[in-house]
Amino acid sequence: MESLYCSPKTGLPIKKIGDNFISESGDEKFPIVNEIPRFCLAKNYSKNFGFQWQKFDTTQLDKNNNLKFSENRFYGSTQWNPKVISKQNVLEVGSGAGRFSEVFLKTTTGILHSIDYSNAVEVNLKNNYKYKNRLAISQASIYEMPFPDSTFDKVFCFGVLQHTPSFKKSVVALIQKAKKGGEIVVDFYPIKGWYTKIHSKYILRPLTKRLPNKILLKLISINVGWMIIVFDFLCSLKLKFLTRFIPITDISNFPKQLTRKQRKEWAIMDTFDGFSPEYDNPMRIKDVKKIFAENGCGINFAGVINYEGGSSAVVKVTKLKDQ
Ligand SMILES: C[S@@+](CC[C@H](N)C(=O)[O-])C[C@H]1O[C@@H](n2cnc3c(N)ncnc32)[C@H](O)[C@@H]1O
C-alpha cells in the first residue's frame, strides 16, 4: 500500500525508518505504536472516546449485529458507488471503533485512509484486521492531518464535527485535504430549533464531562434500566417531547431489530457518548452549508437523510477550487 503520509505541520515528505516516520531533515519523528503511526499526543481531549470505543468495541459494528445499519447510513448519506470509490483516494476522519471503515472495506476493493484523535484507532485496526493491507490508519487530529493538501477524491466525516473545538475550522480542514473536484460528506448533530439545547444533556454536561469516565459509565449503567422504561412509556403516550428531561440518549432512533440486551447496551454507549465529550457543538444545517459555500465548495445536498433504521443531518459538497 502506497503511503501518503507527510509531516502534518510542514506538509513535507516523511519516511518510514524502523518504528518511526521521520522527516528528511530528521527534525520530526512520529512513532509507530502497535502498528499505527501516531501524529498527535496520546493524551488529548478525545480520551473519553478512546475509553468508550475500547469498552464498546463491537457494539455498533454491522457484523456484530447482523444488520446493515452502518452500511445504510454510509451509502444513504454519500450515494457513492462502491466500484468508483474502489479506485479512488478516500479519507475517513474520526473513525471511532471503525463501523464505517468496515463498511468501506467490506463493500469495496479500495484503500481507506483513516484517522482518529483517540486511541480508538487500535480498536478500529483490531475490528478490521483482516483488511489491514487496505486500511492506512493513524492517530491524528483533524487540525493536523498527515496528508498533503488536495489529495483525496472523497472525504467522509460522520458524527465527529460537533465534538471538535471549532466546527468551522474542522470543516475548512476537511476541504483542504480534498482534491479540486473531490467530494466531501459530513453528518453531525443538527440544531433543530430553540428547544435543541433545552435538554438534560446540555444541562448536566458541565458536570458529567468532568467526571472520571469509569464513574460516569457506572452511573449510566445503574440507571439505564428505569430510564428506558420511562422513555418508552412517554413515547407510548405520544409525549416524546418530555423524554428530553430524562438523562438518556434518544433510543427511539435505534434499529428496531435490536434485541432487548443489545438495545440496553446501545443505550448505555450512546448516553456515555452524549454526556462525556469535552465538546458538543450542534449546528444548523444551513450554517454548515454556508461554511462549505464560503470556502470554495458547491453544495450537492444539505438536509436530513432517512435510511433504513435511522436518519442523519447531512451536507454533501464538491470542492470547486483550491483555497
Ligand atoms: C461520536 S464518535 C464517532 C465515531 C465514528 N465516526 C462513528 O460514527 O462510529 C466521534 C469521534 O471523533 C473523534 N474526534 C474528536 N475530535 C477529533 C479530532 N480533532 N480529530 C480527529 N478525530 C476526532 C473522536 O475520537 C471519536 O472517535
The ligand as an SDF file (V2000), in Angstrom:
LIG
                    3D

 27 29  0  0  0  0  0  0  0  0999 V2000
  -19.0520   10.0690   18.1930 C   0  0  0  0  0  0  0  0  0  0  0  0
  -17.5210    9.4240   17.6810 S   0  0  0  0  0  0  0  0  0  0  0  0
  -17.9220    8.9010   16.0100 C   0  0  0  0  0  0  0  0  0  0  0  0
  -17.0370    7.7870   15.5250 C   0  0  0  0  0  0  0  0  0  0  0  0
  -17.4610    7.1630   14.1980 C   0  0  0  0  0  0  0  0  0  0  0  0
  -17.3820    8.0980   13.1110 N   0  0  0  0  0  0  0  0  0  0  0  0
  -18.8560    6.5910   14.3290 C   0  0  0  0  0  0  0  0  0  0  0  0
  -19.8030    7.2400   13.8780 O   0  0  0  0  0  0  0  0  0  0  0  0
  -18.9990    5.4980   14.9130 O   0  0  0  0  0  0  0  0  0  0  0  0
  -16.5290   10.8620   17.4040 C   0  0  0  0  0  0  0  0  0  0  0  0
  -15.0910   10.5230   17.0580 C   0  0  0  0  0  0  0  0  0  0  0  0
  -14.4340   11.7430   16.6740 O   0  0  0  0  0  0  0  0  0  0  0  0
  -13.1080   11.6750   17.1280 C   0  0  0  0  0  0  0  0  0  0  0  0
  -12.5470   13.0430   17.2020 N   0  0  0  0  0  0  0  0  0  0  0  0
  -12.8680   14.0390   18.0510 C   0  0  0  0  0  0  0  0  0  0  0  0
  -12.0970   15.1270   17.8220 N   0  0  0  0  0  0  0  0  0  0  0  0
  -11.2700   14.8020   16.7960 C   0  0  0  0  0  0  0  0  0  0  0  0
  -10.2290   15.4880   16.1110 C   0  0  0  0  0  0  0  0  0  0  0  0
   -9.8410   16.7200   16.4680 N   0  0  0  0  0  0  0  0  0  0  0  0
   -9.5990   14.8580   15.1120 N   0  0  0  0  0  0  0  0  0  0  0  0
   -9.9530   13.5900   14.7450 C   0  0  0  0  0  0  0  0  0  0  0  0
  -10.9110   12.8830   15.3620 N   0  0  0  0  0  0  0  0  0  0  0  0
  -11.5660   13.4820   16.3790 C   0  0  0  0  0  0  0  0  0  0  0  0
  -13.2230   11.0050   18.4890 C   0  0  0  0  0  0  0  0  0  0  0  0
  -12.0140   10.4690   18.9350 O   0  0  0  0  0  0  0  0  0  0  0  0
  -14.3070    9.9710   18.2390 C   0  0  0  0  0  0  0  0  0  0  0  0
  -13.7900    8.7010   17.9450 O   0  0  0  0  0  0  0  0  0  0  0  0
  1  2  1  0
  2  3  1  0
  2 10  1  0
  3  4  1  0
  4  5  1  0
  5  6  1  0
  5  7  1  0
  7  8  2  0
  7  9  1  0
 10 11  1  0
 11 12  1  0
 11 26  1  0
 12 13  1  0
 13 14  1  0
 13 24  1  0
 14 15  1  0
 14 23  1  0
 15 16  2  0
 16 17  1  0
 17 18  1  0
 17 23  2  0
 18 19  1  0
 18 20  2  0
 20 21  1  0
 21 22  2  0
 22 23  1  0
 24 25  1  0
 24 26  1  0
 26 27  1  0
M  CHG  2   2   1   9  -1
M  END
$$$$
